[in-house]
Amino acid sequence: MPNPPDPLDPLLDRWTEPKGPVPNLAPEVWRRIAHEERNAPGIGGIWGELDSWLSRPPFAALFVTSCALLGLFLAEVRVNRQQRVQSAVLVRSYLQLIDPLLKANTVAKMP
């Protein structure tokens, strides 16, 4: 069974190489990008400043590192607090184990 003719074949037959030199598109592309950036509605105020600072790789890396260090510090503080509470509970239970009258002494006072 023969294949139907491709509708692009006549168009490809008419195509020819450009006669003149190929224009350099890079300057035009960069000019358009700069134009769009100037005319684009930006984020104003402090959020715009923050966005401009964090779009730079060194400041973005510093921000991420600072957040990670702050998270580690807060985790260490929380673990330290939990260990202090657990140590206090262990001390109380040990004291009650070695001195069963410790609870009685708090209620009944000796003369």
Biopython code that builds the backbone (N, CA, C, O; Angstrom):
import numpy as np
from Bio.PDB.StructureBuilder import StructureBuilder

atoms = [
    (1, "MET", "N", (0.845, -1.166, 0.000)),
    (1, "MET", "CA", (0.000, 0.000, 0.000)),
    (1, "MET", "C", (0.896, 1.237, 0.000)),
    (1, "MET", "O", (1.754, 1.365, 0.874)),
    (2, "PRO", "N", (0.725, 2.124, -0.930)),
    (2, "PRO", "CA", (1.586, 3.311, -1.020)),
    (2, "PRO", "C", (1.234, 4.312, 0.085)),
    (2, "PRO", "O", (0.086, 4.433, 0.512)),
    (3, "ASN", "N", (2.271, 5.016, 0.520)),
    (3, "ASN", "CA", (2.080, 6.049, 1.550)),
    (3, "ASN", "C", (1.462, 7.292, 0.919)),
    (3, "ASN", "O", (1.784, 7.636, -0.218)),
    (4, "PRO", "N", (0.563, 7.978, 1.658)),
    (4, "PRO", "CA", (0.000, 9.218, 1.113)),
    (4, "PRO", "C", (1.098, 10.279, 1.054)),
    (4, "PRO", "O", (2.034, 10.236, 1.852)),
    (5, "PRO", "N", (1.003, 11.209, 0.143)),
    (5, "PRO", "CA", (2.044, 12.245, 0.027)),
    (5, "PRO", "C", (2.071, 13.136, 1.264)),
    (5, "PRO", "O", (1.035, 13.494, 1.823)),
    (6, "ASP", "N", (3.260, 13.472, 1.662)),
    (6, "ASP", "CA", (3.452, 14.328, 2.833)),
    (6, "ASP", "C", (3.177, 15.774, 2.444)),
    (6, "ASP", "O", (3.721, 16.245, 1.445)),
    (7, "PRO", "N", (2.344, 16.501, 3.207)),
    (7, "PRO", "CA", (2.028, 17.889, 2.837)),
    (7, "PRO", "C", (3.238, 18.827, 2.984)),
    (7, "PRO", "O", (3.206, 19.942, 2.463)),
    (8, "LEU", "N", (4.278, 18.409, 3.667)),
    (8, "LEU", "CA", (5.446, 19.271, 3.820)),
    (8, "LEU", "C", (6.421, 19.168, 2.645)),
    (8, "LEU", "O", (7.276, 20.038, 2.481)),
    (9, "ASP", "N", (6.309, 18.133, 1.838)),
    (9, "ASP", "CA", (7.250, 17.955, 0.728)),
    (9, "ASP", "C", (7.291, 19.154, -0.218)),
    (9, "ASP", "O", (8.391, 19.596, -0.551)),
    (10, "PRO", "N", (6.158, 19.712, -0.675)),
    (10, "PRO", "CA", (6.256, 20.879, -1.568)),
    (10, "PRO", "C", (6.920, 22.083, -0.893)),
    (10, "PRO", "O", (7.647, 22.840, -1.537)),
    (11, "LEU", "N", (6.667, 22.252, 0.401)),
    (11, "LEU", "CA", (7.275, 23.382, 1.103)),
    (11, "LEU", "C", (8.783, 23.191, 1.226)),
    (11, "LEU", "O", (9.544, 24.145, 1.064)),
    (12, "LEU", "N", (9.214, 21.980, 1.508)),
    (12, "LEU", "CA", (10.646, 21.717, 1.611)),
    (12, "LEU", "C", (11.334, 21.851, 0.259)),
    (12, "LEU", "O", (12.499, 22.244, 0.195)),
    (13, "ASP", "N", (10.631, 21.530, -0.818)),
    (13, "ASP", "CA", (11.216, 21.694, -2.162)),
    (13, "ASP", "C", (11.430, 23.162, -2.504)),
    (13, "ASP", "O", (12.363, 23.492, -3.237)),
    (14, "ARG", "N", (10.585, 24.050, -1.988)),
    (14, "ARG", "CA", (10.713, 25.483, -2.292)),
    (14, "ARG", "C", (11.744, 26.177, -1.413)),
    (14, "ARG", "O", (12.155, 27.295, -1.723)),
    (15, "TRP", "N", (12.169, 25.546, -0.331)),
    (15, "TRP", "CA", (13.084, 26.177, 0.616)),
    (15, "TRP", "C", (14.470, 26.306, 0.015)),
    (15, "TRP", "O", (14.967, 25.383, -0.630)),
    (16, "THR", "N", (15.092, 27.462, 0.230)),
    (16, "THR", "CA", (16.462, 27.697, -0.233)),
    (16, "THR", "C", (17.261, 28.310, 0.898)),
    (16, "THR", "O", (16.694, 28.863, 1.839)),
    (17, "GLU", "N", (18.566, 28.212, 0.807)),
    (17, "GLU", "CA", (19.459, 28.812, 1.806)),
    (17, "GLU", "C", (19.358, 30.329, 1.720)),
    (17, "GLU", "O", (19.168, 30.866, 0.629)),
    (18, "PRO", "N", (19.481, 31.033, 2.840)),
    (18, "PRO", "CA", (19.470, 32.500, 2.772)),
    (18, "PRO", "C", (20.688, 33.003, 2.008)),
    (18, "PRO", "O", (21.776, 32.433, 2.102)),
    (19, "LYS", "N", (20.493, 34.062, 1.262)),
    (19, "LYS", "CA", (21.549, 34.616, 0.410)),
    (19, "LYS", "C", (22.576, 35.426, 1.206)),
    (19, "LYS", "O", (23.780, 35.295, 0.984)),
    (20, "GLY", "N", (22.109, 36.246, 2.112)),
    (20, "GLY", "CA", (22.998, 37.138, 2.856)),
    (20, "GLY", "C", (23.601, 36.451, 4.073)),
    (20, "GLY", "O", (23.317, 35.286, 4.353)),
    (21, "PRO", "N", (24.441, 37.197, 4.795)),
    (21, "PRO", "CA", (25.015, 36.617, 6.015)),
    (21, "PRO", "C", (23.933, 36.437, 7.087)),
    (21, "PRO", "O", (22.967, 37.196, 7.159)),
    (22, "VAL", "N", (24.126, 35.432, 7.894)),
    (22, "VAL", "CA", (23.173, 35.149, 8.965)),
    (22, "VAL", "C", (23.335, 36.219, 10.046)),
    (22, "VAL", "O", (24.446, 36.456, 10.521)),
    (23, "PRO", "N", (22.241, 36.861, 10.435)),
    (23, "PRO", "CA", (22.366, 37.910, 11.462)),
    (23, "PRO", "C", (22.709, 37.283, 12.817)),
    (23, "PRO", "O", (22.295, 36.169, 13.139)),
    (24, "ASN", "N", (23.477, 38.042, 13.588)),
    (24, "ASN", "CA", (23.843, 37.596, 14.918)),
    (24, "ASN", "C", (22.672, 37.900, 15.857)),
    (24, "ASN", "O", (22.360, 39.063, 16.112)),
    (25, "LEU", "N", (22.035, 36.859, 16.364)),
    (25, "LEU", "CA", (20.828, 37.033, 17.166)),
    (25, "LEU", "C", (21.116, 37.311, 18.636)),
    (25, "LEU", "O", (20.248, 37.836, 19.333)),
    (26, "ALA", "N", (22.290, 36.982, 19.122)),
    (26, "ALA", "CA", (22.577, 37.115, 20.547)),
    (26, "ALA", "C", (22.379, 38.547, 21.062)),
    (26, "ALA", "O", (21.724, 38.717, 22.090)),
    (27, "PRO", "N", (22.909, 39.580, 20.405)),
    (27, "PRO", "CA", (22.687, 40.937, 20.941)),
    (27, "PRO", "C", (21.204, 41.323, 20.979)),
    (27, "PRO", "O", (20.752, 41.997, 21.905)),
    (28, "GLU", "N", (20.459, 40.888, 19.964)),
    (28, "GLU", "CA", (19.032, 41.217, 19.938)),
    (28, "GLU", "C", (18.289, 40.498, 21.060)),
    (28, "GLU", "O", (17.406, 41.075, 21.695)),
    (29, "VAL", "N", (18.644, 39.254, 21.299)),
    (29, "VAL", "CA", (18.002, 38.487, 22.376)),
    (29, "VAL", "C", (18.292, 39.140, 23.723)),
    (29, "VAL", "O", (17.383, 39.315, 24.535)),
    (30, "TRP", "N", (19.545, 39.499, 23.964)),
    (30, "TRP", "CA", (19.901, 40.124, 25.244)),
    (30, "TRP", "C", (19.253, 41.498, 25.389)),
    (30, "TRP", "O", (18.885, 41.894, 26.495)),
    (31, "ARG", "N", (19.113, 42.221, 24.293)),
    (31, "ARG", "CA", (18.440, 43.518, 24.347)),
    (31, "ARG", "C", (16.979, 43.334, 24.742)),
    (31, "ARG", "O", (16.456, 44.101, 25.550)),
    (32, "ARG", "N", (16.319, 42.328, 24.182)),
    (32, "ARG", "CA", (14.916, 42.077, 24.524)),
    (32, "ARG", "C", (14.766, 41.621, 25.975)),
    (32, "ARG", "O", (13.823, 42.020, 26.658)),
    (33, "ILE", "N", (15.683, 40.797, 26.439)),
    (33, "ILE", "CA", (15.627, 40.349, 27.829)),
    (33, "ILE", "C", (15.787, 41.535, 28.772)),
    (33, "ILE", "O", (15.044, 41.659, 29.745)),
    (34, "ALA", "N", (16.754, 42.411, 28.488)),
    (34, "ALA", "CA", (16.971, 43.595, 29.328)),
    (34, "ALA", "C", (15.738, 44.503, 29.306)),
    (34, "ALA", "O", (15.351, 45.059, 30.334)),
    (35, "HIS", "N", (15.135, 44.646, 28.143)),
    (35, "HIS", "CA", (13.932, 45.479, 28.023)),
    (35, "HIS", "C", (12.790, 44.903, 28.861)),
    (35, "HIS", "O", (12.094, 45.648, 29.552)),
    (36, "GLU", "N", (12.593, 43.594, 28.805)),
    (36, "GLU", "CA", (11.528, 42.956, 29.585)),
    (36, "GLU", "C", (11.800, 43.061, 31.085)),
    (36, "GLU", "O", (10.872, 43.255, 31.870)),
    (37, "GLU", "N", (13.061, 42.935, 31.487)),
    (37, "GLU", "CA", (13.382, 43.049, 32.908)),
    (37, "GLU", "C", (13.142, 44.461, 33.427)),
    (37, "GLU", "O", (12.710, 44.643, 34.565)),
    (38, "ARG", "N", (13.420, 45.456, 32.596)),
    (38, "ARG", "CA", (13.181, 46.840, 33.016)),
    (38, "ARG", "C", (11.691, 47.132, 33.132)),
    (38, "ARG", "O", (11.270, 47.854, 34.036)),
    (39, "ASN", "N", (10.894, 46.580, 32.229)),
    (39, "ASN", "CA", (9.465, 46.881, 32.200)),
    (39, "ASN", "C", (8.624, 45.896, 32.996)),
    (39, "ASN", "O", (7.416, 46.092, 33.130)),
    (40, "ALA", "N", (9.229, 44.849, 33.522)),
    (40, "ALA", "CA", (8.468, 43.857, 34.293)),
    (40, "ALA", "C", (8.067, 44.456, 35.635)),
    (40, "ALA", "O", (8.851, 45.171, 36.259)),
    (41, "PRO", "N", (6.837, 44.164, 36.082)),
    (41, "PRO", "CA", (6.444, 44.648, 37.405)),
    (41, "PRO", "C", (7.228, 43.882, 38.468)),
    (41, "PRO", "O", (7.135, 42.658, 38.567)),
    (42, "GLY", "N", (7.986, 44.608, 39.244)),
    (42, "GLY", "CA", (8.827, 43.978, 40.258)),
    (42, "GLY", "C", (8.145, 43.920, 41.605)),
    (42, "GLY", "O", (7.120, 44.560, 41.839)),
    (43, "ILE", "N", (8.732, 43.148, 42.473)),
    (43, "ILE", "CA", (8.253, 43.064, 43.849)),
    (43, "ILE", "C", (8.867, 44.236, 44.595)),
    (43, "ILE", "O", (10.090, 44.375, 44.631)),
    (44, "GLY", "N", (8.059, 45.056, 45.172)),
    (44, "GLY", "CA", (8.564, 46.247, 45.825)),
    (44, "GLY", "C", (8.859, 46.036, 47.290)),
    (44, "GLY", "O", (8.478, 45.027, 47.883)),
    (45, "GLY", "N", (9.533, 46.992, 47.853)),
    (45, "GLY", "CA", (9.772, 46.987, 49.286)),
    (45, "GLY", "C", (10.829, 45.995, 49.720)),
    (45, "GLY", "O", (11.763, 45.671, 48.987)),
    (46, "ILE", "N", (10.643, 45.533, 50.933)),
    (46, "ILE", "CA", (11.652, 44.656, 51.531)),
    (46, "ILE", "C", (11.700, 43.294, 50.841)),
    (46, "ILE", "O", (12.763, 42.676, 50.782)),
    (47, "TRP", "N", (10.561, 42.809, 50.313)),
    (47, "TRP", "CA", (10.559, 41.507, 49.642)),
    (47, "TRP", "C", (11.356, 41.564, 48.350)),
    (47, "TRP", "O", (12.024, 40.594, 47.991)),
    (48, "GLY", "N", (11.294, 42.674, 47.658)),
    (48, "GLY", "CA", (12.098, 42.832, 46.445)),
    (48, "GLY", "C", (13.583, 42.852, 46.757)),
    (48, "GLY", "O", (14.386, 42.254, 46.041)),
    (49, "GLU", "N", (13.946, 43.547, 47.834)),
    (49, "GLU", "CA", (15.348, 43.575, 48.250)),
    (49, "GLU", "C", (15.830, 42.186, 48.658)),
    (49, "GLU", "O", (16.928, 41.764, 48.294)),
    (50, "LEU", "N", (14.990, 41.482, 49.421)),
    (50, "LEU", "CA", (15.346, 40.134, 49.843)),
    (50, "LEU", "C", (15.496, 39.205, 48.642)),
    (50, "LEU", "O", (16.407, 38.379, 48.593)),
    (51, "ASP", "N", (14.601, 39.347, 47.683)),
    (51, "ASP", "CA", (14.681, 38.534, 46.470)),
    (51, "ASP", "C", (15.954, 38.834, 45.692)),
    (51, "ASP", "O", (16.593, 37.917, 45.175)),
    (52, "SER", "N", (16.326, 40.095, 45.604)),
    (52, "SER", "CA", (17.542, 40.442, 44.861)),
    (52, "SER", "C", (18.797, 39.936, 45.577)),
    (52, "SER", "O", (19.759, 39.537, 44.920)),
    (53, "TRP", "N", (18.803, 39.947, 46.912)),
    (53, "TRP", "CA", (19.960, 39.442, 47.653)),
    (53, "TRP", "C", (20.056, 37.931, 47.545)),
    (53, "TRP", "O", (21.143, 37.391, 47.336)),
    (54, "LEU", "N", (18.924, 37.241, 47.684)),
    (54, "LEU", "CA", (18.953, 35.782, 47.667)),
    (54, "LEU", "C", (19.107, 35.207, 46.267)),
    (54, "LEU", "O", (19.350, 34.010, 46.120)),
    (55, "SER", "N", (18.970, 36.031, 45.240)),
    (55, "SER", "CA", (19.193, 35.527, 43.881)),
    (55, "SER", "C", (20.679, 35.421, 43.561)),
    (55, "SER", "O", (21.054, 34.849, 42.538)),
    (56, "ARG", "N", (21.521, 35.962, 44.420)),
    (56, "ARG", "CA", (22.969, 35.839, 44.240)),
    (56, "ARG", "C", (23.444, 34.563, 44.944)),
    (56, "ARG", "O", (23.121, 34.351, 46.113)),
    (57, "PRO", "N", (24.200, 33.718, 44.252)),
    (57, "PRO", "CA", (24.594, 32.420, 44.835)),
    (57, "PRO", "C", (25.332, 32.495, 46.172)),
    (57, "PRO", "O", (25.035, 31.681, 47.047)),
    (58, "PRO", "N", (26.271, 33.413, 46.389)),
    (58, "PRO", "CA", (26.937, 33.410, 47.703)),
    (58, "PRO", "C", (25.983, 33.718, 48.858)),
    (58, "PRO", "O", (26.072, 33.098, 49.918)),
    (59, "PHE", "N", (25.084, 34.661, 48.661)),
    (59, "PHE", "CA", (24.142, 35.012, 49.721)),
    (59, "PHE", "C", (23.104, 33.903, 49.918)),
    (59, "PHE", "O", (22.676, 33.643, 51.043)),
    (60, "ALA", "N", (22.705, 33.257, 48.832)),
    (60, "ALA", "CA", (21.766, 32.140, 48.957)),
    (60, "ALA", "C", (22.408, 30.992, 49.732)),
    (60, "ALA", "O", (21.758, 30.382, 50.581)),
    (61, "ALA", "N", (23.667, 30.695, 49.452)),
    (61, "ALA", "CA", (24.367, 29.634, 50.182)),
    (61, "ALA", "C", (24.524, 30.010, 51.651)),
    (61, "ALA", "O", (24.369, 29.161, 52.528)),
    (62, "LEU", "N", (24.831, 31.272, 51.924)),
    (62, "LEU", "CA", (24.951, 31.736, 53.307)),
    (62, "LEU", "C", (23.619, 31.610, 54.042)),
    (62, "LEU", "O", (23.592, 31.210, 55.206)),
    (63, "PHE", "N", (22.530, 31.942, 53.383)),
    (63, "PHE", "CA", (21.201, 31.842, 53.999)),
    (63, "PHE", "C", (20.857, 30.393, 54.323)),
    (63, "PHE", "O", (20.369, 30.100, 55.414)),
    (64, "VAL", "N", (21.111, 29.486, 53.380)),
    (64, "VAL", "CA", (20.806, 28.072, 53.600)),
    (64, "VAL", "C", (21.664, 27.521, 54.735)),
    (64, "VAL", "O", (21.171, 26.779, 55.584)),
    (65, "THR", "N", (22.948, 27.882, 54.752)),
    (65, "THR", "CA", (23.844, 27.427, 55.814)),
    (65, "THR", "C", (23.393, 27.967, 57.163)),
    (65, "THR", "O", (23.401, 27.236, 58.154)),
    (66, "SER", "N", (23.002, 29.228, 57.216)),
    (66, "SER", "CA", (22.531, 29.820, 58.473)),
    (66, "SER", "C", (21.271, 29.122, 58.976)),
    (66, "SER", "O", (21.136, 28.869, 60.173)),
    (67, "CYS", "N", (20.354, 28.813, 58.072)),
    (67, "CYS", "CA", (19.125, 28.114, 58.472)),
    (67, "CYS", "C", (19.449, 26.723, 59.009)),
    (67, "CYS", "O", (18.856, 26.285, 59.995)),
    (68, "ALA", "N", (20.388, 26.026, 58.365)),
    (68, "ALA", "CA", (20.754, 24.687, 58.834)),
    (68, "ALA", "C", (21.408, 24.762, 60.215)),
    (68, "ALA", "O", (21.097, 23.950, 61.086)),
    (69, "LEU", "N", (22.300, 25.717, 60.422)),
    (69, "LEU", "CA", (22.955, 25.860, 61.722)),
    (69, "LEU", "C", (21.969, 26.257, 62.810)),
    (69, "LEU", "O", (22.061, 25.767, 63.935)),
    (70, "LEU", "N", (21.034, 27.130, 62.493)),
    (70, "LEU", "CA", (20.009, 27.511, 63.464)),
    (70, "LEU", "C", (19.147, 26.308, 63.833)),
    (70, "LEU", "O", (18.813, 26.123, 65.004)),
    (71, "GLY", "N", (18.788, 25.498, 62.858)),
    (71, "GLY", "CA", (18.012, 24.299, 63.129)),
    (71, "GLY", "C", (18.767, 23.315, 64.014)),
    (71, "GLY", "O", (18.189, 22.734, 64.933)),
    (72, "LEU", "N", (20.059, 23.125, 63.742)),
    (72, "LEU", "CA", (20.867, 22.242, 64.588)),
    (72, "LEU", "C", (20.982, 22.776, 66.010)),
    (72, "LEU", "O", (20.917, 22.010, 66.971)),
    (73, "PHE", "N", (21.153, 24.083, 66.143)),
    (73, "PHE", "CA", (21.242, 24.689, 67.471)),
    (73, "PHE", "C", (19.944, 24.499, 68.252)),
    (73, "PHE", "O", (19.977, 24.131, 69.426)),
    (74, "LEU", "N", (18.801, 24.748, 67.609)),
    (74, "LEU", "CA", (17.517, 24.591, 68.294)),
    (74, "LEU", "C", (17.255, 23.129, 68.651)),
    (74, "LEU", "O", (16.674, 22.843, 69.698)),
    (75, "ALA", "N", (17.675, 22.210, 67.796)),
    (75, "ALA", "CA", (17.522, 20.789, 68.118)),
    (75, "ALA", "C", (18.385, 20.419, 69.326)),
    (75, "ALA", "O", (17.956, 19.646, 70.183)),
    (76, "GLU", "N", (19.588, 20.962, 69.394)),
    (76, "GLU", "CA", (20.473, 20.681, 70.528)),
    (76, "GLU", "C", (19.895, 21.243, 71.826)),
    (76, "GLU", "O", (19.971, 20.590, 72.867)),
    (77, "VAL", "N", (19.324, 22.432, 71.776)),
    (77, "VAL", "CA", (18.703, 23.018, 72.968)),
    (77, "VAL", "C", (17.534, 22.153, 73.440)),
    (77, "VAL", "O", (17.361, 21.928, 74.638)),
    (78, "ARG", "N", (16.738, 21.673, 72.489)),
    (78, "ARG", "CA", (15.582, 20.836, 72.858)),
    (78, "ARG", "C", (16.032, 19.516, 73.477)),
    (78, "ARG", "O", (15.478, 19.083, 74.487)),
    (79, "VAL", "N", (17.031, 18.879, 72.877)),
    (79, "VAL", "CA", (17.526, 17.611, 73.417)),
    (79, "VAL", "C", (18.126, 17.830, 74.801)),
    (79, "VAL", "O", (17.932, 17.004, 75.693)),
    (80, "ASN", "N", (18.849, 18.925, 74.993)),
    (80, "ASN", "CA", (19.452, 19.237, 76.294)),
    (80, "ASN", "C", (18.361, 19.398, 77.353)),
    (80, "ASN", "O", (18.495, 18.895, 78.468)),
    (81, "ARG", "N", (17.295, 20.091, 77.005)),
    (81, "ARG", "CA", (16.192, 20.295, 77.947)),
    (81, "ARG", "C", (15.531, 18.959, 78.295)),
    (81, "ARG", "O", (15.221, 18.710, 79.460)),
    (82, "GLN", "N", (15.316, 18.112, 77.310)),
    (82, "GLN", "CA", (14.711, 16.810, 77.570)),
    (82, "GLN", "C", (15.612, 15.950, 78.461)),
    (82, "GLN", "O", (15.117, 15.240, 79.336)),
    (83, "GLN", "N", (16.920, 16.008, 78.248)),
    (83, "GLN", "CA", (17.838, 15.236, 79.081)),
    (83, "GLN", "C", (17.846, 15.745, 80.518)),
    (83, "GLN", "O", (17.947, 14.948, 81.452)),
    (84, "ARG", "N", (17.741, 17.058, 80.710)),
    (84, "ARG", "CA", (17.669, 17.600, 82.068)),
    (84, "ARG", "C", (16.425, 17.119, 82.788)),
    (84, "ARG", "O", (16.492, 16.746, 83.959)),
    (85, "VAL", "N", (15.306, 17.124, 82.114)),
    (85, "VAL", "CA", (14.057, 16.662, 82.725)),
    (85, "VAL", "C", (14.158, 15.175, 83.050)),
    (85, "VAL", "O", (13.745, 14.744, 84.126)),
    (86, "GLN", "N", (14.700, 14.398, 82.135)),
    (86, "GLN", "CA", (14.827, 12.963, 82.372)),
    (86, "GLN", "C", (15.794, 12.686, 83.527)),
    (86, "GLN", "O", (15.558, 11.773, 84.318)),
    (87, "SER", "N", (16.859, 13.448, 83.633)),
    (87, "SER", "CA", (17.794, 13.274, 84.752)),
    (87, "SER", "C", (17.126, 13.606, 86.079)),
    (87, "SER", "O", (17.343, 12.910, 87.071)),
    (88, "ALA", "N", (16.324, 14.651, 86.110)),
    (88, "ALA", "CA", (15.624, 15.013, 87.347)),
    (88, "ALA", "C", (14.645, 13.914, 87.753)),
    (88, "ALA", "O", (14.515, 13.611, 88.939)),
    (89, "VAL", "N", (13.964, 13.322, 86.792)),
    (89, "VAL", "CA", (13.031, 12.228, 87.098)),
    (89, "VAL", "C", (13.806, 11.026, 87.628)),
    (89, "VAL", "O", (13.369, 10.376, 88.578)),
    (90, "LEU", "N", (14.940, 10.729, 87.026)),
    (90, "LEU", "CA", (15.754, 9.607, 87.506)),
    (90, "LEU", "C", (16.273, 9.860, 88.917)),
    (90, "LEU", "O", (16.296, 8.938, 89.733)),
    (91, "VAL", "N", (16.685, 11.074, 89.219)),
    (91, "VAL", "CA", (17.179, 11.404, 90.558)),
    (91, "VAL", "C", (16.071, 11.230, 91.580)),
    (91, "VAL", "O", (16.286, 10.646, 92.642)),
    (92, "ARG", "N", (14.866, 11.742, 91.257)),
    (92, "ARG", "CA", (13.742, 11.590, 92.183)),
    (92, "ARG", "C", (13.393, 10.125, 92.411)),
    (92, "ARG", "O", (13.167, 9.711, 93.549)),
    (93, "SER", "N", (13.347, 9.350, 91.357)),
    (93, "SER", "CA", (12.996, 7.934, 91.529)),
    (93, "SER", "C", (14.092, 7.197, 92.286)),
    (93, "SER", "O", (13.786, 6.285, 93.054)),
    (94, "TYR", "N", (15.339, 7.554, 92.100)),
    (94, "TYR", "CA", (16.427, 6.924, 92.852)),
    (94, "TYR", "C", (16.336, 7.274, 94.332)),
    (94, "TYR", "O", (16.506, 6.415, 95.197)),
    (95, "LEU", "N", (16.066, 8.541, 94.612)),
    (95, "LEU", "CA", (15.932, 8.937, 96.019)),
    (95, "LEU", "C", (14.771, 8.214, 96.695)),
    (95, "LEU", "O", (14.889, 7.811, 97.853)),
    (96, "GLN", "N", (13.678, 8.049, 96.007)),
    (96, "GLN", "CA", (12.547, 7.318, 96.584)),
    (96, "GLN", "C", (12.864, 5.838, 96.733)),
    (96, "GLN", "O", (12.340, 5.184, 97.635)),
    (97, "LEU", "N", (13.708, 5.302, 95.869)),
    (97, "LEU", "CA", (14.073, 3.899, 95.959)),
    (97, "LEU", "C", (14.962, 3.635, 97.171)),
    (97, "LEU", "O", (14.782, 2.642, 97.875)),
    (98, "ILE", "N", (15.921, 4.526, 97.409)),
    (98, "ILE", "CA", (16.825, 4.290, 98.539)),
    (98, "ILE", "C", (16.244, 4.792, 99.855)),
    (98, "ILE", "O", (16.661, 4.332, 100.918)),
    (99, "ASP", "N", (15.311, 5.703, 99.814)),
    (99, "ASP", "CA", (14.709, 6.219, 101.042)),
    (99, "ASP", "C", (13.197, 6.220, 100.875)),
    (99, "ASP", "O", (12.631, 7.233, 100.463)),
    (100, "PRO", "N", (12.513, 5.091, 101.191)),
    (100, "PRO", "CA", (11.072, 5.035, 100.999)),
    (100, "PRO", "C", (10.316, 6.003, 101.911)),
    (100, "PRO", "O", (9.168, 6.342, 101.624)),
    (101, "LEU", "N", (10.927, 6.446, 102.984)),
    (101, "LEU", "CA", (10.261, 7.377, 103.879)),
    (101, "LEU", "C", (10.400, 8.823, 103.401)),
    (101, "LEU", "O", (9.927, 9.745, 104.065)),
    (102, "LEU", "N", (11.045, 9.020, 102.252)),
    (102, "LEU", "CA", (11.228, 10.385, 101.733)),
    (102, "LEU", "C", (9.884, 11.072, 101.511)),
    (102, "LEU", "O", (9.741, 12.268, 101.764)),
    (103, "LYS", "N", (8.912, 10.315, 101.043)),
    (103, "LYS", "CA", (7.586, 10.882, 100.841)),
    (103, "LYS", "C", (6.926, 11.155, 102.177)),
    (103, "LYS", "O", (6.242, 12.165, 102.344)),
    (104, "ALA", "N", (7.127, 10.266, 103.118)),
    (104, "ALA", "CA", (6.524, 10.449, 104.443)),
    (104, "ALA", "C", (7.132, 11.642, 105.156)),
    (104, "ALA", "O", (6.440, 12.329, 105.906)),
    (105, "ASN", "N", (8.401, 11.899, 104.938)),
    (105, "ASN", "CA", (9.056, 13.030, 105.599)),
    (105, "ASN", "C", (8.503, 14.361, 105.105)),
    (105, "ASN", "O", (8.504, 15.346, 105.844)),
    (106, "THR", "N", (8.040, 14.399, 103.887)),
    (106, "THR", "CA", (7.503, 15.656, 103.378)),
    (106, "THR", "C", (6.126, 15.936, 103.984)),
    (106, "THR", "O", (5.720, 17.093, 104.091)),
    (107, "VAL", "N", (5.404, 14.875, 104.382)),
    (107, "VAL", "CA", (4.078, 15.072, 104.938)),
    (107, "VAL", "C", (4.154, 15.267, 106.459)),
    (107, "VAL", "O", (3.621, 16.243, 106.989)),
    (108, "ALA", "N", (4.811, 14.346, 107.149)),
    (108, "ALA", "CA", (4.916, 14.417, 108.612)),
    (108, "ALA", "C", (6.247, 15.021, 108.987)),
    (108, "ALA", "O", (7.296, 14.535, 108.564)),
    (109, "LYS", "N", (6.214, 16.063, 109.768)),
    (109, "LYS", "CA", (7.442, 16.724, 110.184)),
    (109, "LYS", "C", (7.791, 16.294, 111.591)),
    (109, "LYS", "O", (6.926, 16.173, 112.458)),
    (110, "MET", "N", (9.066, 16.069, 111.801)),
    (110, "MET", "CA", (9.520, 15.677, 113.142)),
    (110, "MET", "C", (9.642, 16.919, 114.025)),
    (110, "MET", "O", (9.982, 17.998, 113.541)),
    (111, "PRO", "N", (9.356, 16.759, 115.351)),
    (111, "PRO", "CA", (9.432, 17.934, 116.251)),
    (111, "PRO", "C", (10.841, 18.355, 116.558)),
    (111, "PRO", "O", (11.050, 19.319, 117.295)),
]
sb = StructureBuilder()
sb.init_structure("model")
sb.init_model(0)
sb.init_chain("A")
sb.init_seg("    ")
for serial, (resi, resn, name, xyz) in enumerate(atoms, 1):
    if name == "N":
        sb.init_residue(resn, " ", resi, " ")
    sb.init_atom(name, np.array(xyz, "f"), 0.0, 1.0, " ", f" {name:<3s}", serial, name[0])
structure = sb.get_structure()
